[in-house]
Amino acid sequence: MADSETSESPREHVRSIGRGLAVLQAINRGGSISMMQICREAQVPYPTACRIVATLIDEGMIEREPARKRYRPTALVKTLAVGYQEEDDLIHAARPHIVALCRAVGWPISVCTRVGNSMMVRDSTHRLTSLTLNNYAPGYTLPLTECSTGKAWLAHADPDERARVLEGLKRLDGPAERMATLLTRDSRTLEDIRTRGYATQARNSYTATPGKTSSLAVPLFRQHAGGGQELVGAMALIFFASAMPMARAEAQFIPDLKRTATLIAADMAKVSGG
């Protein structure tokens, strides 16, 4: 029998919960963040942000710093992840290879997986290079349809799963989500990414420094012993948009990205006994 609490179709988006989660995620990512930064990162009005922050303080999830008007998460936030069992084999296998690639090309590398309507950074090498404007630590998220890793994931995902994700995005309101409607109407963009084996994003808008960086991404797969493969995430190389045109970046870095993705898949297969 279908669960009456989850089987409603279409599901109704509870706006207040969505905004509360967005605020909590913004504070968790920022570590120490002002109210104005919370509004900008979570994309909520100032009065709404104030009410949500007050509630999160009452619940013990965040706290205000004693000496200044900034907010930070408390240890209680960790309880939200207790039931989640992360697949560590991807991060374990990818780490030495993304470090080697970063040292070879100079630009930072990130490994991301899909979490809901976003791509979440699982590991990155931003701290290992001076060619970066920000350190995107694990947990940082980007809109699925507005980043190169998200486009790479969508293009290579199982068709049924991709259709469900895009359909869910279409029910939300925002520029990143409206892109889902365009991708649903015209499949040529994702088909082209599948054919090339990589995705691009020029002048990323949803970063800590909007418009300053561009990126390239390739999908990451886990190979199964009995044949076949499973999409587990995507890997991106991020570079200054002013440093070179996209075509040059593609020619220079895509072969290395694809080769690194193959090495990561091989190491994951060893760990799983594939």
C-alpha positions, 0 to 999 in steps of 0.5 A: 500500500502506498504511503499516504504521506508521500504518495500525493501527486504532484507533491506540494512544495512547502515554502517555509520549510524550503526557506528554513533549509536554505538558511540553515545550509547557507550558515552551515556553508559559511561557517560564520556569516552575517544576516545580509550574507544569509539573505543573499546566499539563501535568496530570502527577504531580510525579515524572513531571514531574521525570523528563520535565524531566530527560530534556528537559534531557539532550536539550538542549531545555530548561535550568534557570535558574542562579539559581532553580528554573525551567525554560525552552526552549532554541533547540533547540526551534525545530528541531521546527518546521522542517518545518512550513509555516505559512499566513501569509496568515490572520495577515497579513490578520487583524492590522489588523482585530483591532487595529481591533476591539480598539481599538473594543471595548476587549477583547482579540481572538485568532485561533486555528487547530486543532492536533491536539486543541487550538486554538492562538493564532496572534495576539492583541491582549492587549498592546494593552489593559488589559482582560486578565488575561494576555498569551496569546502565539502558541503558547498552546493551549486544549482543542478542546472547552472553548473558544469557538474550538474549538466554532466550528471544530467546528461549521463543519468539514467533517463527515468531518473533524469526525467524525475529530477527535471520534472521536480525542478520545473515545479520550483520558482527561480532562474536555475529551476527555469532552466529545467524547463528548457532542458526538457523541451529541447534535448539537444543540449544534453545529447551534445554533452553525452556525445562530447563526454563533458559539460561546460559552464562559462562565468559561473553565476552561483559561486562566491564570486559570480561571473569570475570563474568558468568550469569544465566537468566530466562524469564519474562512473563506478564499474560493476563486476558483471558489466555495466556502470553506475553514475556516481558524480562528476568532476570539475576543473575551475579556471578564471574566466579571464584567463582563457576562452572556453575553447582553449580550456576544452582543448587543453584540459578535457583529455586530462579530465577524462583520463583522471575520471578513468583512473578514479573508476579503476580504483573504485573497482579495485575497492569494491572487488569489481 
